[in-house]
């Protein structure tokens, strides 16, 4: 069956004649989701593939890579397709495929953006000026050339790391740091952040702490995370995911800022020993940068107010206030 329409011809193409290995026009890198899988299994292809003839007599995919994967898994012999002319400009076809993916309203993953930029430069031989001017704005990058230097190194990541980056929720600061790490260290961090279910801001914060502690101690990230303290936290069955994340951060803070951590612990111990009531909140200056101490009280009536004042007078008389301002 063959029918010409608007520069395309509609045809049924044997799957054996489609070059599955040709990924020239692929933009989306994530696997088919459950809804698409169920739709194809139940109703077939509601949208045909788009193909282009190759010089060797086979066809290459322009769009529909996920649907092609599914019909292969289902054992189809042939597939409905819109076939474009072999004379059509490759860059125009890639641009159309990119726009189709962008119209999906799902943001491209950092790895997909890197793949697009890499193909524009390496496959379609575009200058950096052309990429920045004509393509980066549609990718949400504006016309800032610096993004090229951040995204393109992602192409060199190992396959395991690339597969992890196809999922949503990764901090760009952390993602851009991955190419500078050894594969084993990347895997340690990716596994850790997944297990702790860290949001983007907390990923950036914890990565910075881990990086700094490793530099201070002259050890690898894997060696740091395998220390008994961290191993015990991560293996603790009695802890929730949130508690594990908080305790890992606390342990890293103690290692990264030992003087601050000692002062913080001494401050806490002094308040506990003095029996400071919950209605009186005493806080040190940020990171103990000064001797300034803040005091806040909570009360609902005059009696509670006078009780708080009495507690402050007691703390002063016992020398607690003097000790607090002298820390660390």
C-alpha positions, -999 to 999 in steps of 0.1 A, spaced: 0 0 0 14 34 -9 -2 68 -10 14 102 -17 5 132 5 20 166 10 56 156 1 53 124 20 42 90 9 23 68 33 33 31 32 36 -1 51 73 -7 57 87 -41 68 105 -37 101 135 -56 88 141 -27 64 143 -1 91 179 6 103 174 4 141 210 14 148 207 47 130 200 73 157 208 104 136 174 121 143 167 108 178 160 134 204 142 117 233 164 93 251 141 80 278 125 46 273 87 42 265 65 48 295 38 25 306 9 45 290 25 44 256 33 8 260 -3 0 269 -17 21 240 4 4 214 -4 -30 227 -41 -22 228 -47 0 197 -16 -3 176 1 28 162 -22 58 164 5 79 148 27 65 120 65 65 121 84 90 99 111 74 78 136 84 52 152 61 26 189 55 29 214 49 1 217 13 11 180 7 4 170 6 41 151 33 60 162 55 89 139 68 116 131 105 118 106 103 146 88 75 164 118 58 180 99 47 211 69 34 190 94 15 168 109 -1 198 75 -12 211 63 -27 178 96 -47 175 89 -61 210 54 -70 200 67 -89 169 52 -68 142 63 -76 106 55 -42 91 46 -8 103 27 22 89 50 51 81 52 84 64 83 83 42 100 116 33 122 122 3 159 112 6 167 146 -9 152 165 21 177 184 42 189 164 72 191 194 94 156 204 86 144 169 95 163 170 128 149 205 136 114 192 130 120 162 152 134 185 179 103 208 177 80 177 179 98 167 211 97 202 226 59 204 219 55 174 242 57 198 271 79 175 291 112 193 297 143 178 280 166 161 305 201 176 308 214 146 289 189 151 260 200 187 258 236 176 256 227 151 229 210 178 208 239 202 211 264 175 204 246 164 172 242 199 159 280 204 162 293 169 153 267 154 130 253 185 113 286 205 114 270 237 127 292 264 140 289 273 177 276 307 166 248 291 147 239 267 175 239 296 201 218 318 178 194 294 162 189 265 186 198 273 222 169 297 228 143 270 220 162 247 245 156 273 272 193 283 273 191 318 259 221 328 238 248 322 264 276 302 249 288 291 283 260 265 284 278 246 256 308 241 279 286 228 306 263 205 286 286 189 260 309 170 285 278 150 296 281 131 263 313 115 276 297 100 307 295 62 311 263 45 302 252 38 338 255 75 347 237 85 315 208 62 323 204 77 357 203 112 343 173 103 321 151 106 352 139 139 364 149 157 396 187 161 393 204 193 404 221 210 374 250 220 396 255 183 405 250 171 370 276 194 356 301 182 382 298 146 371 321 146 340 349 158 363 346 127 385 358 91 381 330 67 371 331 49 405 327 82 423 298 92 401 281 59 408 286 64 446 270 98 445 241 89 422 233 58 443 235 79 475 213 107 463 187 83 449 186 63 481 181 95 502 156 110 477 173 143 479 157 174 462 178 195 439 189 220 465 199 193 490 218 175 462 239 206 456 244 212 493 254 176 500 276 173 470 295 205 480 300 191 515 312 157 503 336 174 477 351 197 503 355 170 530 373 147 505 396 175 495 404 183 531 410 146 540 427 136 507 404 106 502 380 95 475 342 99 478 338 62 479 362 59 508 344 87 527 309 72 522 321 38 533 333 50 567 315 33 596 296 64 605 280 69 571 276 32 565 258 29 598 234 58 590 226 44 556 220 9 569 199 20 598 166 2 594 151 23 623 157 56 604 134 71 579 148 84 546 145 120 559 163 111 591 191 94 571 196 125 549 197 148 580 222 126 598 244 123 568 244 161 565 252 165 602 281 141 599 294 160 569 291 193 586 311 181 615 339 170 591 337 201 569 335 226 598 351 209 628 356 242 648 320 252 642 307 218 650 326 216 683 312 251 693 277 242 682 278 210 704 293 229 733 265 255 730 238 228 729 253 209 758 255 241 779 218 249 773 208 214 781 228 213 813 214 246 824 178 234 819 167 262 795 129 259 791 113 256 756 98 291 759 133 306 760 152 302 727 189 311 728 208 311 695 245 318 686 255 340 657 257 322 623 287 299 623 298 316 656 313 345 636 308 368 665 301 367 702 266 379 696 239 357 711 202 360 703 174 354 728 137 350 720 109 343 745 74 330 739 45 337 763 7 340 762 1 360 794 19 382 819 26 352 842 44 333 815 63 365 806 75 370 841 85 333 843 107 337 812 123 368 827 130 349 858 146 321 839 169 345 821 179 361 854 186 326 868 208 318 838 227 350 842 232 344 880 245 309 873 270 323 848 254 305 818 251 337 798 287 346 803 298 311 792 276 313 761 291 346 748 326 332 753 320 302 730 337 289 710 
